[in-house]
């Protein structure tokens, strides 16, 4: 891919001045050639949304003035956002805020680059969060106010091949493949898409400089196979080691601040971190589900560190934030989203919270002491999918739904202890994605968990009711 600062199709023709001018020959510099307008190379993608606004991410192949023109689905008055300048310093990427929207409304939109409509195969759309609590339009006299049913898709480990820099640990073929899985996810029509880390893979040649990190993000994001999915639903992401820095990276990574800047540039999550505590962690609310997106890299101690006082994966400030946010939540389901597995009890060579046994134990005890209902974990990283179940005395069991990989190499667990908590029939050792359907009347809300192969076929299904994730008084 060309350097984003020097688009070949936008260069002016330089021309050569005549070597000699005489009175009989008029010296004229050649007229400059046309400057071609910028085109989209990735997106648009709807990111964070609430009842009155939505963030739209996009990236072009050169400088332009970008804005979004939008209207209610089915017709209505058209409006446009203020223009945002796409600059080389940000790799011609931008997030455009669409404000002043009506709650619970689907909008269609188009992207304008220098007042010219960007060409897309179909008209993209986004939907604002609906107001359902304390509102009569969703009230059932027997059941109370009703949240909307919706679907969440998720996965991790999206590897895009780049032959000069690829790893060669998979005999007989490239490490990445099966890119059609992105179209299958789009065809599932998720309302939300959660990217659970390793959403791009920084290679050895990438994480040595901020510019190379940004170039890898730019190259992967523009892959044609991704575009239909990016234009479907609303997207949120966390990171794991490979889209943060080196393999098994921790808080010592030299360019972690620059990696955070690039991550925020490419993922329109909205706010992340807290004042004085940088990171990507935040809460995302969608009707009666709160998603607690964790940052398991920026403040992480080394997995193998021994004798380290208060050894932590999350850092004290983020852990305190998580506890307060869980208590503040009034959601039916409180889904904790992390890059690595959270419940496995026996450390192995692979990463996970088990390497931070004291922090993990104390948090699980805190969950029980505070009787926090509706908790479910989502995780990635492992290059296989599995549902694990951790029984607890005098408390509902905890589940961790691990989903991996999307397009990276897949393999089964290599250690017997990896399967100690696994629910029978849920191991998937091939490329796959996962979904959760949230539905049912208030008081009987249900999570339907599914794993799907790369062609979209259902591999297994489990249901968890809200009542199964509550403490018995």
N, C-alpha and C positions, 0 to 999 in steps of 0.2 A: 504494500500500500504506500502511496506517495506521502511524503511529509505533508501534514495538514496545512502547513503554512505556505506551501507552494503547489497549488492545484495545477496540474498540467493543462486542464481544459479551460483555465481562466487566465493563463499567461497572455500578456500582450505581445504581439509580434514586434521584435526589437528592430529589425531592419538595419542596414548598414549605410552610413552616410556616404555620399559620393566621394571618391578619393580626390577628385579634381573638379573645380568649377571654373567655367570661362564665361565671358560676356555673352557668348552665343548659347550657353546652356544654363537654364534656370535650375538653381540648386534647391531641391525640395526634399525634405525628410519624408520617408514613406509614411503613409497614414497608418495609425495603429489598427490592429485587427479588433474584432468584436470581443468584449468582455462577457463571457457566458455567465448566466445567472446561477446562483448556488442551487444545489439539489439536496434533498434528504438522503442521508446514507443509513440512518437508523431511526426507528420510531415512526410516528409518535407513540408515546407510552404514557398512559394515565397512572399516576402514582397516588400519593396520599390524598384522601378526600374526607370531607366532613359534610355537614348538612348544607353549607353555603359556599363551599369552594372545592377546587380540585387543582392539583399540580399536573402539568403536562410536560414531559421530557421529550426532547428531540435533538438530533444532531445532523448538521449539514456538511457538505464537502468544501465549504468556503465561507467567507464573510457574507453576512446578510442581516437584514432587519426582519425579525420573525415576530409574528403575532398569531393568535388563535381567533378565528371567527366561529361562533357557536350559536345554536338555536335549539329549542325543545324538540324532541323527536316527534314527528308527525306534523311539524310546522309551527310557526310562531315568529316573533320578532327576532331578527339576527343582531347579535352584538359582537364586539371585538375587544380583545384585550389591548393594553398598551403594548407598543413594540419593544422587543428585547433584542439587543445587538449581539449577534454571534461573532465571537472574536477568536483569533488564533490561540491566544493564551489559555483559553478554555476549550481548545480543540473543536471550536464551532458547535459546542453543546450548550444547551440552556434548559432551564426549568421555568415554565411560564405559568404564573398563577392565574386561574380563572375564578373570579370572585363574584359576589352578589347573586348567587344561584338560588333556585328554589329547592327546598328539601325534597327528597324522595323522587327526584325527577331524572329521566334519561335525556341527555343532550347529545346531539350529533355535532361534529365540528370539522373544520378544515384548517390546514396549516398554510399560512401565507408567508412566503419568503420574498422580500422586496416587492410586496403587493401582488406577487404571482402565486397562484395556487400550486402547492406541491402535489405531484401526481401520486395517487394511492390506488390500490386495486379496489377498495371499497371505502365508504365513508365511515370513519371511526366514531366511537361513541364512549361516553362515560356516564356514570350514575351517581348522584349525590346520596348521602346517607339520609334515610327517612326518619322522621320524628314519630316514634311509636309509644314511648312512655307517656302516660297521663294524657293521651289523645283519644278522643271518642271514635275516630275513624277506624281504629284498630281494636276496638273494645268488644269483648265477648262477655255478656253478663255472667256466664258461668265460670269463665276462665280468666277474665281480666284483659289487660292490654296485650296485644299479640305482636311479637317481632316478626320480621320477614324471614322466610326460608332462604338459604343461600348455600353456595358451594365454594369451597376453598381447594385449590390445587397447590401442590408443593413438591419440591425435590431438591437435590443438591448434586454437586460434582458434575458441572457442565464443561467438558473439555473440548476445545476446538483445535483441530490439528494445524500445525504450522511447521512443515517438515524441517526447515533448517534448525529449529530449536526444540523439536519434540524429544521426549524420553523414548527409550527403545527397550522397555522391559516387557513388552507384550509380543512374544514370537508370532510370526505369521501375519502381522498386520499392524496398522497404526493404533495408538492408544485410544484415540477418540473415534466416535462414529455413531451411526444411528440417529442422525440429526432430525429425521422425520418425527421423532418423539415430540418435538416442539409443536408441530402442526396437530398432533393427536391431543395434546393438552389444550390447544386453542379450540379444537372441535368439541371438547368437553364443556366449553362455555363457563369457565369459573368466574365467579364474581370477584374473587381475590386470587392472586398468584403469589405464593410465598417462596422466595429463593433462600434456601437454608445454608448457604455458604459454599465456597469453592465454585462460585458462579462464573469465574474465569480463573485460569491457571497461569500465575506468574512463573516464568521459567528462570533458570539461573542467569540468563542474560538480561532479565527484566528488573529484578528487585535490587539492582545495584545503583539505580538512580531514579529520581522522581519522574523524569521524562520517559524512561523506558516503562515504568509502571503505567503511566497514562497511555502510552502507545499500545500496550497490550490490551487494556480496557477498550480502547477505540477500535482496534482490529476485531476483537471478539464480538463486540456489540453490533458491528455492521454486518455480521454473517447473515446471508439471505435467509437461512432456515429459521432464524429467530423472529423475523419481522411480524409474521401473522400473530404470534403469541404476544409480542410486545403490545400489539394493538387490541388485545382482548382483556377485558376486566381491568382491575387495578392491581398494581404491583408493589410489593414491599420486599426488602432484602436484609439479610444479615451477612456477615462474612465469617470465613474460617481461615485456616492458615494460608491457603494458596492464593486467595484474592486479597490477603493482607500483606504477605511477605514470603519469606522462605518456608520450606516444609517445617511443620511443628513450631512456627514462629511464636514468640512471646513478647513481653513488654520491652525487651531489650532491642528490638528491631530499630535500626538507626532511622529509617525513613517512615516510621509509623504515623507521624503527623502529616506527612505528604500523602501517604496511602489513604488516610482518613479524608483528606481533601478530595482526592480522586474518587473515592467511593461515594462521597456526597454529591459529586458532580454527576455521576452516572446513575444514581439511584434516588428518585424523588420521594424519599421517605418522609419528608418534612423534618421536624425538629428531631434532634438526637443528642444524647448525653444530657448533662446538667451543668449549670454554672459552676465552674471550677473543676468539673469532672468530664473531660472529653470522652467521646466514644459514640457508638451508633445505637445504644440502647434507648428504647422508648416503648410506650404503650400504644397499640392500635386498637380502637374500639369499632366493632362492626355489629350493630344490633345487640344481641344478648351475649356476645363473645368478646372478651378482651384478650388480645395477643400481646404478650410481654416479650419483645424482641431483645435478646441479650447480646452483649459484646463480650465474647470469650477470648479475645486476643489482646486488646489494647492495654489491659491492666494485668495480664496473665503472668504468673511466675512460671519458671521452667518445670515441665512435668517431672523431670528426673531429679530435681533439686531435693537434697536431703538436709535435715537439720535447719530448715528455713522457718523462722518463727512466723506464725500466721500465714502460712503458704496459701495462696489464693488463686483461683481461676478468674474470678469476677472483680476482685478488688473490694475493699471495705465499703467505699462510697456507693458503688453500683449495687452491692448486696443489700445495703441499707435501703437504697431506692426501691429495689425489687420488693422487699418486705412491706414497705409502706404502700407501694402501689397495689400489691395483692390485697392488703387490708382495705384500701380505699375502693377497690372494685366492687360493683354490685352485679356483675355479670353472672349469668347462669354457668358459663364455662370460662375458666381462666387458663389460657393456653400459654405455656412457657416455651419459647422458641430459642434453640441453641444450636451452635454448629456441631458439637460433639455429643455423644450419648451421656445421659444424665443419671441414669438409675443403676447401671451395671455396677456390681459391688466389688468385683475382683479386678485389680489392675492387670493389664496385659501390655504388650508392646504397643498397642494402638492407643490413641488419645481418648480422653473422656474425663468426666468429673471424678472417676474412681482414683485418679492420681492426686486428688485433693481431698482425701478421705475425711479429714477433720472438718473442712468447710462444708462438704456434702452432708455429713452426719448432722452437724449443727443446724443446717437449713431444714432438713427433713424433720428433725425434732421440733423446730420452730413451727413448721406447717401443722404438725399434730397439736402442739400446745395451743396454737391460735385457731384451730379447727377451721382452717381455710377450705371452703368447699370448691368443687368443680375443677380441680387442677388436672391438667393433662400436659405432657411434654411432647414436643416435636423436635427431631434432631436429624442430622445428616452425617456426612463424612465417611461412613464405613464401607462404601462400595457394595453394599447389599441392603435390602430392606427387611425389617423385622419389627414386630410389636412385642415389647417386653412388659412384664407385669411384676410389680414389687408389692407383695402382700405386707400389710401393716397390722399390728395388734391394736384392736379397738379403734380402727380407722378404715376408711375405704381404701382399696388398693390403688397404687399409682401406676399409670401407664406411660411408656415412652414409645412413640411411633417414629422409628428411624426410617428415612426414605432416601435411598441412594443406590446407584448413580443415575444421572440423566444420560450423559453421553460419554463419560469416562469409562475405563475398564471396570468390569464387575468381577467379584469373586465371593465365595462363601467364607464364613468366619474360619480363621485358622487355628483358634484355640477353643478347647471344649468349654471353658468357662464362659465364653461369649454367648452360649445358648442356654445358660443356667436359668434365666428368667424369661426365655422366649415363649410366647404363646404358640401352641402347636399349629402348624400349617401356615405360618405367616412369613417364613423365610423366603426371600426372593433374591437369587444370586445372578441376576441379569439386569440389563438396563430397564428402568421402570420409572413411573411417576405415581404419585398418590393423591387421593382426594378425600375430603371430609364434607359430607352433606349435613347441614344443620337444619333441622326441621321439627315440626310437630307443634301442638298447642302449648301455651304457657303452662307450666307445671308438669308437662310431659315432654319437654324438649329432648331431642335425641341427636347424637353424633353417629353418623354412618361412615365408618372408616373403610377405605378401599385401596388396594394396590392394583395398578394396571401395567401391562407390558408395553413395550415400545410401539405396538400397533393399537394401543388403547383398549385391549381386551382386559376385562376384570380377572384378576388372579385370586383374590380373596376378599371377603367382606366381614366386618364385625360391627356390632351396634353397641353404643354406650349411652345409657339414659342418664339424664341429669340426676335422677334419684339414686343411681348407682355410685355417684361421685359426691355423696353427702355423708355427713356424720349422723349416726343414729343417736337421737337424744336419749 
